[in-house]
Amino acid sequence: MPDHYGTLADALTYHEARGNAAWAAATDPLRLAALVRASTALDALYGSRYPGAVSSADQELLWPRTGATYRGNIVPDDVAPLPIIRATYELALRELVAPNSVMPDVDPAKAVKRKKVKAGPAETETEFADGVGAPKQFAFVDGILAFLLIALPGGTSVTTLARF
């Protein structure tokens, strides 16, 4: 079973068309590693909102899926749709430039930058380090996946708005 979405050749074509020189300059082993990390991250970040169900219990990734639709069309049970592949290529570029940046480990102990506690009348103030502990947001990837993902209930994200 594949461990990444898309192909090295298609990823190169995708990034060349967008002028992403870092992808063109990298070696195939580094590109492949970035695709693997990006595919895993994509599933971790968005997988709970994928339509349908995985096609096989022994597949590594969450695509292909059965019962999935995209823009009113049934997605074949043996492929990952184009938005998944393009989103993977976008995240793979970020992973190539800065490995493990899409899904970094977070040390909660380093999340608090400053904490102030006042005894009377009681007051607590906590300042968190920039970006620590907050989930990363990828607006461009959200846009690519907008018509594929299941909307969040009551959500106001770009993805939810784009579906209506």
C-alpha positions as CSV (number, residue, x, y, z in Angstrom):
1,M,0.0,0.0,0.0
2,P,1.3,3.5,-0.8
3,D,2.7,5.6,2.1
4,H,2.0,9.0,0.4
5,Y,-0.5,10.7,-1.9
6,G,0.5,11.6,-5.4
7,T,3.7,10.9,-7.3
8,L,7.2,12.4,-7.3
9,A,6.9,13.2,-11.0
10,D,3.5,15.0,-10.5
11,A,4.7,16.8,-7.5
12,L,7.7,18.1,-9.5
13,T,5.4,19.3,-12.3
14,Y,3.0,20.9,-9.7
15,H,5.8,22.8,-8.0
16,E,7.6,23.8,-11.2
17,A,4.3,25.4,-12.5
18,R,4.2,27.4,-9.3
19,G,7.8,28.5,-9.4
20,N,8.7,26.7,-6.1
21,A,12.5,26.5,-6.6
22,A,13.1,24.6,-3.3
23,W,11.3,21.6,-4.7
24,A,13.2,21.6,-7.9
25,A,16.5,21.9,-6.1
26,A,15.9,19.0,-3.8
27,T,16.9,15.4,-4.4
28,D,14.3,12.6,-4.9
29,P,14.9,11.0,-1.5
30,L,14.2,14.4,0.3
31,R,11.1,15.0,-1.9
32,L,9.8,11.5,-1.1
33,A,10.4,11.9,2.6
34,A,8.5,15.2,2.4
35,L,5.6,13.6,0.6
36,V,5.4,10.8,3.2
37,R,5.4,13.3,6.1
38,A,2.9,15.6,4.3
39,S,0.5,12.7,3.6
40,T,0.6,11.6,7.2
41,A,0.1,15.1,8.5
42,L,-2.8,15.8,6.0
43,D,-4.6,12.7,7.3
44,A,-4.0,13.7,10.9
45,L,-5.1,17.3,10.4
46,Y,-8.1,16.7,8.1
47,G,-8.9,13.0,8.2
48,S,-11.8,13.3,10.7
49,R,-13.6,15.4,8.1
50,Y,-13.1,13.2,5.0
51,P,-16.3,11.9,3.5
52,G,-17.0,8.1,3.3
53,A,-15.0,5.3,4.9
54,V,-11.6,3.8,4.2
55,S,-11.7,1.3,1.4
56,S,-9.6,-1.3,3.2
57,A,-8.7,-1.8,6.9
58,D,-5.0,-2.6,6.0
59,Q,-4.3,0.6,4.1
60,E,-1.7,3.0,5.6
61,L,-3.4,6.3,4.6
62,L,-7.1,7.4,4.8
63,W,-7.6,7.4,1.0
64,P,-8.8,5.7,-1.0
65,R,-12.3,5.7,0.5
66,T,-15.7,4.3,-0.3
67,G,-18.8,6.4,-0.4
68,A,-17.0,9.7,-0.9
69,T,-18.2,12.5,-3.1
70,Y,-16.5,15.6,-4.5
71,R,-18.6,18.4,-6.1
72,G,-21.5,16.0,-6.5
73,N,-19.5,13.3,-8.1
74,I,-18.7,9.9,-6.6
75,V,-15.0,9.4,-6.0
76,P,-13.9,6.0,-7.2
77,D,-13.0,3.6,-4.4
78,D,-9.5,3.1,-5.6
79,V,-8.1,6.7,-5.9
80,A,-7.4,9.7,-3.8
81,P,-9.1,12.8,-5.3
82,L,-7.2,15.6,-6.8
83,P,-7.7,18.0,-3.8
84,I,-6.0,15.4,-1.5
85,I,-3.1,15.1,-3.9
86,R,-2.7,18.9,-4.3
87,A,-3.0,19.5,-0.6
88,T,-0.3,16.9,0.0
89,Y,2.0,18.7,-2.5
90,E,1.5,22.0,-0.7
91,L,2.3,20.5,2.7
92,A,5.2,18.5,1.2
93,L,6.8,21.8,0.2
94,R,6.6,23.1,3.7
95,E,8.0,19.8,5.0
96,L,10.9,19.9,2.5
97,V,11.9,23.5,3.5
98,A,11.4,22.8,7.2
99,P,11.2,19.1,8.1
100,N,8.5,18.3,10.8
101,S,7.1,21.8,10.7
102,V,3.6,20.9,9.6
103,M,3.0,18.7,12.7
104,P,5.6,19.8,15.3
105,D,5.8,18.3,18.7
106,V,4.8,20.7,21.4
107,D,6.3,20.9,24.9
108,P,3.5,22.2,27.2
109,A,6.0,23.4,29.7
110,K,7.4,25.8,27.1
111,A,3.9,27.1,26.2
112,V,3.7,29.6,29.0
113,K,5.8,32.7,28.4
114,R,4.7,34.6,31.5
115,K,2.3,34.0,34.3
116,K,1.1,36.6,36.8
117,V,-1.0,35.8,39.9
118,K,-2.3,38.5,42.2
119,A,-3.6,37.6,45.7
120,G,-6.3,40.1,46.4
121,P,-8.6,40.7,44.8
122,A,-7.8,37.5,43.0
123,E,-6.4,38.0,39.5
124,T,-4.6,35.6,37.1
125,E,-2.9,36.5,33.9
126,T,-1.1,34.0,31.6
127,E,0.8,34.9,28.4
128,F,1.6,32.0,26.0
129,A,4.6,31.9,23.7
130,D,3.7,32.7,20.1
131,G,2.4,29.7,18.2
132,V,3.2,27.2,21.0
133,G,0.3,24.9,21.6
134,A,-1.9,26.4,19.0
135,P,-2.7,24.2,16.0
136,K,-1.2,25.3,12.8
137,Q,-3.6,26.7,10.2
138,F,-3.0,26.3,6.4
139,A,-5.5,28.6,4.7
140,F,-4.3,27.6,1.2
141,V,-4.7,23.9,2.0
142,D,-8.1,24.7,3.5
143,G,-9.1,26.3,0.3
144,I,-7.9,23.3,-1.8
145,L,-10.0,20.9,0.4
146,A,-13.0,23.2,0.8
147,F,-15.4,21.3,-1.5
148,L,-14.2,17.9,-0.3
149,L,-14.3,18.1,3.5
150,I,-17.4,17.6,5.6
151,A,-18.3,20.9,7.2
152,L,-17.8,21.4,10.9
153,P,-21.1,21.7,12.7
154,G,-21.6,25.4,13.5
155,G,-18.2,26.2,12.1
156,T,-17.3,29.5,10.5
157,S,-14.0,28.4,8.9
158,V,-13.1,29.1,5.3
159,T,-13.9,25.5,4.5
160,T,-17.4,25.7,6.0
161,L,-18.2,29.0,4.3
162,A,-16.9,27.7,0.9
163,R,-19.3,24.8,0.9
164,F,-22.4,26.9,0.8
